Amino acid sequence: MAATDKPRLSRAHVLELLKHMIRIRHFEDKCAELYTQEKIRGFLHLYDGEEAVAVGVIPVLKACDRVVATYREHGHALVRGVPMKAALAEMYGKQEGCSHGRGGSMHLFDRATNFYGGNAIVGGGLPLAIGLALADRMRGSDSITACFFGEGAVAEGEFHESANLAALWSLPVLFVCENNRYAMGTALALSESETDIQHKAACYHLASEAVDGMDVVAVEAAARRAVAAIRETGKPYFLECRTYRFRPHSMFDAQLYRDKTEIESWRAKGPIRRFRAWLEQNNLLHPEDLARIEAEVAAEIDEAVAFAEAAKWEPIEQLTRYVYAEQTARDQPANDVATKS
């Protein structure tokens, strides 16, 4: 492993990784609470259990790199640097949200951090990532586009088309498959004849590897290898992160497709619990560290809730803005204006 591939496991760095995961977990716990209070409406897909993937991959990227996520994207947005206030205000549907209240939970977007959503359609972010990477290639930029998607997207045509074009055109795309084993509600073995997802990527001659998605250090190490390879060769790379979501697919999911005992067995080896235990065993995490992290996260969440509550609704007279193009006579072609006059 090259030096650039190795996670920097200083005490400060591992505490930062832990805080990122705790921040995501507590934020989403609050979102679930707000949803039951009908403060957040519509669909809500939580990342509980998958935190090590976003935390292991996104900080390895540069500020100029792009991130394309799925509808389960709150964790990606927070790690990328989207302000928690703006993310929660968006989920409330308020004007001060990162998408001005028009996207909601599934469509967080932030140009300042090169965070390109938030896509409600399964696999919908894959062609977008290909387009962004192609634009970078045509401009001679050395930026990378990281595209996150679930294993359910692998059954979609967009996956195969995107993997093919990335390989064919040597595009700088980091494909990150968050394999949580159930997609929306069907076990992987019941929907795919080949359950080793990285083998599908290999069919398109993509450099690929599978990693334990519940181990943040392993994910970061793999991400460093992948990013280094892309920057060196300009070619795409595929990571299959084998993880597990603890919560339902969405808040409307009754989870009849899996046993509660299975969920609890996975919770026992969850990414936060596992990493925290490792840190404590190696004397890298002290009780005061955890107390400080918990307090900082709680304060940030309280501030975000207050911000979202105080934020404004968009005026009714502006609701059609950005929805329909308003064409005036001045904007129409001359012959068209003459015909109608």
N, C-alpha and C positions, 0 to 999 in steps of 0.2 A: 504494500500500500504506500503510495507517495505521501509525502508530508502534508500536502494540501488536502488529502483525503481524510486525514485523521481528525476526529472531533477534538476540540480544545477543551479537555476535561479539567479545567481549573475549577476551583470552588465557585468562583463568581459565575462561570459559564453554566455549570450544572444547576445552580440556584436559579439562573435566568430561565433555563429550560423548564424547571419545575414550576416557576411562577407563570410562565406562558400557559402551561397545561391547567393549572389551578384557576387561572383567570378565565379561560374558556369554560371550564366546568361550572364555576360559580355564576358566570354570566348567563349561561344557558339554564341553570337551575332557576335563576331569577326570571328568565323569559318564560319558562314553563309556568311559574307562579302567576306572572302577569297575563298569560294566556287564559288561565282559569278565571281570572278577574275580568276578562274581555277587554283588557287594555291593548292586547295584541290580537288581531283577528286574521281570518284567512287560514292559510296553511302554515305550519311550523314544523320544520325538520331539524332535530337536534343531533349534535355531534358527540354526545356522551359516549366515551369509550374509544373514540378514534383520534383523540387529541395528539397522540404521539406522531401522527403522520404530518399534519400541518406544522407542528412545532419542530419536527426533525428536518423538514424540507425547506420551508419558506425562508428562514433566516440565512440559509446558505446562499440565497440569490442576491444579486445586486439590486440597487434601487432602480436601475434602468431596465431590469428584466420585467416581463409581464406575468401576471398570475390570472389564470382563468379557472373558475371553480364551478361547483354544482349548486343545486338548491339547498344543500346542507353546508352552507358556506360561512356561517358566523365565525367559526374558529379560524378559518383562513383569513378572513377580513381583519380580525383582531390582531393576529400574528403579523400580518402584512403592514399594519400600522394605521388602518382605518380607525379613527377615533371612536371609542366606545359610545360616546354621546351621540355621534352622528349615526352609528349603526342602530342604536336603540330607538332614536327618534324616527328612523326610517321604518322600523318595525311597528311603530305606533301609527305610521302614515302621516307624519308631520312634515311641514315644509323644510325644517332644518335638518332633515334626514339626508344621508349621503346621496340618495337618489331623489331628493326633494319630496319624499313621501309617495312617489309614484311607483316604486318597485316593491316595497315591503320586504318580508323575510327572505324571499327567494331571489331578489334582484338587488342585492347590495352592490354598489359600484362606486369607485373612487379614483378619479383620474390622477390625483396628486400622488398616489402610491402605486400607480399602474396596476390597479386591481380591477379586472374586467368582468366582475360578476362571478357568481350569481346567475345561473341559467335554469329556468324551470323545466325545460325539455330534457329528458334523459339523453345524454350524449350530445346535447346541443352546443356545448362549449368546444367540442373537438374541432369542428370545421373553423370556428372562430380562431382557435389557437394556430391552426395551419395558416390562416390568412395573415395573422400578426407576424408569424415567423417568416412567411414569404416576403412580407413588406420589409422586415429587417434585413433579410438576405439581399433583396433588390437595392436597398439603400447602403449596403455595406456595413451595417451595424453589427456589433458583436453581442447584442442582447439575446437572451434566452426567453422563450415562452414556456412557462410551467403550466400544464393543464391537468387538473384533478378531475377524476370521474370514478364512479362506482363500477363494480363488476357487472352490474345490470346493463351498463352502456355497451359492454363488449358484444352483446347480442344485436346491437343496432348497426345499421349500415354505415352510419357516420364514423364509427370506430374503424371499420375496415378501409373505408375510403381515405380517412385521415392518416392511418398508419401507412397505407400504400403511398400516398403523396409525400409524406414526411421522408420516407425512405427513398423514393424515386427522385425527389428534388433535393435531398440532403438538407433538410430544414432543421434549425436549432430548436427542437421541441423536447421538453422533458415531460414525458407521459407518466402520470402518477395514478395508478389504479388503486383505489381504496377498496379493497376486497373485504367487505363486511359479511360475506357469506349468504346473505338473504335478499339482496337487492331490495325490492319493495316488500316482498313477502313470500318469495319462493326460494327454497334452498338451492344453492348453486348446482348441486348434483342432479336436480330435477329439471334444470333448464339448459345445462351445457354438457355436451358429451365429453368435452375436454375441460376439466376443472382447474388445471394448472394454467392460469391466465398468461403467464409469461411465455408459454409455448406458442400462444397465438401471436404474440408480438414477434417471436423469432421467425414465424412464417413470412414476415415481411422484411426479414434480414435486419431487424432492429436489435441493437445491443440491449440486452435485457437481463434482469435479475429479480428474484423474489426476496423479500426481507420480512422479518417479524415486525409487523406494524404496531405491536403493543410495547415495543422496546424503543424508546426515543433515541437512545444512543446508536442503536443499530440502524435506525432510519436515517439519522444524520450522517453516519459514516457512508451509507449507500448513496445518499443525496450528494455528498461531496465527490464521490467517485463519478457519479453520473454527470454532475455539472462540470467537473474538470474534463471529462471526456468530450462533452459537447463543445466546450470552449476550445479545446485543442483540435477537434476534427470538424466541427460545424455540423455534425450529424446528430440525428435524434437518439434518444435513450429512453428506455422503458423500465419503470419500477413498479413491481406488484407488491403493495404493502398489505400483508394479511392481518386484518384487524377484526373488530367486532363492535357493533353498536349495542349499547345496553338498553336504550330506550326504544319505543316503537318507531316504525318508519316515519310516521307523523303523529300528531296529537289525536288523529282520528282512527289510528290503527289498534285493533283489539288484540293483535299478536297471537292469533289462534294457530299459527304455523310453527311455534316453538314452545318448549316447556320452560316454565319459570326456573326450574332447577338448572337448566342449561345456562340461562342468563346469569344466575347467581354464581355458577362455577366460573364464568368468564369475568364477572366483577371481581372475584377473588384474585385474579391475575391481571387486573386492569393496569393501564399505563401509569397512572399517577401513583397508585398503591405500590406497584412494583418498583418504580423509580425511587419513590420516597424510602422504601425499605432498603434499597441498595445504597442510597446516600447515607442513611443512618448507620448501616453496617460498616461503612467505610469512613465514618466520622466526618462526612462532608456536609451534613445537615444537622444543625443544632436546634433545640426547642425554640430558642429566640428567633431563629431564622424563619421557621414556619409561622410563628406568631406574627412576625413582621409582614410576611407575604400575605397572610390571611387578612390582616388589618388593612393593608394597602389595597388589596383587591376589593374588599368590602366597601371601603371609602369611595373607590372609583365607581363601583356599581351604584351606590347611593346617589352619587353626583350625576351619573348618567340617567337614572330614573327621574330625578328632579328636573333635569334638562328636558327630557322627553315629555314629561307632564306639562311643563311650562311652554313648550314649543307650540307654534301656531298651526292651525289647519289652513289648507289652501283655500282662498276665497272661491265661492261657487262660480263666480264669473270667469275664473281662470281655468276651470276644469277641462276645457277643450283645448287649452294651450298644449302644444307639442303632440296633439293627437291627430288633428286634421290640418292640412296646409290651407292657409287663408290666402287666396289669390285675388288680388285687386285688378281692376282694369289696367292700371299702370304696369302690372307685372305680366300681362298677357301679351302674346305675339300681336303685332300690329294688324295683321290680316284677320285675326280672331276678333279683335276689338271692333274692326270695321264691320264685320259680319253681324255682330250683335247690336250695333248702334243704329 
